[in-house]
């Protein structure tokens, strides 16, 4: 029987010297769901994502991404995941199209595949008008969509988004989330970190992270019910105070 | 998406333009495209879009050739001379006349007193002064030897040496001319200078510039290009893809190999046209050794950038470890043999030293491959060691 999990994490830990950035966390992400990681800056969200993407080696614990071991099968993992960070890692001196081609190119897409992936990106994000503009000349909201498009050129099974909406206006954020829903509808598992409470409400399931530990996990509705609060924000404040 | 219907026309235009533009580059459309090509293409775009790197790559070599070719010259055509004639006789005037008509000296001042000698040197009107004493003419007639005094400004030791040598040979000739009865020495040395018979400094300096400029392009630009990606976060984005560290490194340095070779050609052509530096050897052989040298220099650049975090540090380190040694410790200007022993030992680790031997050998002497085993082996070994060290260091450096 095929595994129903996209990500499976057991007792995962990462220390930097004496500082424990991620402290024995365990969780699973189901295939096709939007899984949120909510927490303040420095809670350990980015460190966790970096370990799952193969950018950082864990200190201890186990984790499987798309059934591949993050210690031994990093190459297989990399072929199957997409990653977008809060920095929108784009080349400002390249055009929108050149960025798309480059990020497709480093996954080994041939010209035919590149062509299809580019037109898909244009179709879903509406970047068509900006295709030949230098990336430094387009507004931040568009850069964000471009960064997302670049991360999914190779059609990853799992998409990791590390605070993807940082610094972007509310309308752009809303548009961005509808893109994420489209991807999830298409079967992509989305793993997203955020410190925006309203965004947390959009997730299928949510884990709340504080000081390197996961202190609550469940769907937004379950969390609100079990803590008897009106919103995730209240749940979060209540939990962090303890 | 909301916008998709309105934008559905634009994409196809963009895609077809993209496809046409790239159709020539790769015909093997059906297969997986090597990932390294994506890196090479992108790197070329960075260079083309950045005016600063264009200036460094294309303008700087020409400026440096002109600067070094004209400015660093050890050929001193005429020594500026002041004359204090205390004798004032037909004999002393004849001497001054001879000096004036020689090509060695340019008479800048007719001095009246000894005080004016110092004054003139301080004002740098002349670098040497000839004193013809009161008894010059009398002694010429009555005594076996008469003396004149040459006072030289030693602040520039090079010019001073030249002035003394010029004066010596002038007075030797003049003595022979005045008295043909002088005993001719039984042994005469007849020097003959090979490979650069006119002893032109440009012939010596300009080929060496190839070494300096290529080193500068290779290490400075490559070390910046890798640290820049680390600073902007794009390196992280590349590293989550399946692309391997060696593909990133080779993809990033390939464009600079081509640029460095173009620069080598620019400098050699300038040397030939502007300074008339001969090219006696095989150009293809030189190009082959340029590739070896580029390999060594680029490895140094990659090595630096795999270790440092910011562009500034990378630039400073690149300058310190490449340009300075390439100029000071390679024999480019100062002969290695005249360096202190510690620096002589260090010079064995400077790739430019080996390349200079090669390029001067090929251009000025026209010698072939057989003479360059040692430098070639060194350049290849140097590059390989550093490159292997960098590839290993590459990934771990990103953590933390």
Interface residues (C-beta under 8 A of the other chain):
Chain A: X16 X53 X54 X55 X56 X57 X75 X78 X79 X81 X83 X85 X87 X89 X90 X91 X92 X93 X94 X97 X98 X101 X102 X103 X104 X105 X106 X107 X108 X109 X110 X111 X112 X115 X118 X119 X122 X123 X124 X125 X126 X127 X128 X129 X131 X132 X150 X151 X154 X175 X178 X179 X182
Chain B: X1 X2 X3 X4 X6 X7 X8 X9 X10 X11 X12 X14 X15 X18 X19 X22 X26 X28 X29 X30 X31 X32 X33 X34 X35 X37 X38 X39 X41 X42 X45 X46 X49 X50 X232 X233 X234 X236 X237 X238 X239 X240 X241 X242 X243 X398 X399 X400
